[in-house]
């Protein structure tokens, strides 16, 4: 199964849906354009969270 995984790293106070919904909309547009049957998984994390640190360790620039 193909999937689009989105990780939104945020600094400071934020509203989860306000920050992630536009990114999900883009992923959905891409999936539709290429006719993918795919899942879209969205996670969000604070800039100083363990998840953000793990992403940096994997070479993802945050």
PERADA-V841976 format. One record per helix or strand of 2 or more residues. SS is the DSSP state (helix for helix, strand for strand). FROM is the first residue (numbers start at 1). TO is the last residue. If there is no record, write none. Layout:
{{SS/FROM/TO} {SS/FROM/TO}}
This chain:
{{strand/3/10} {helix/16/33} {strand/39/46} {helix/50/57}}
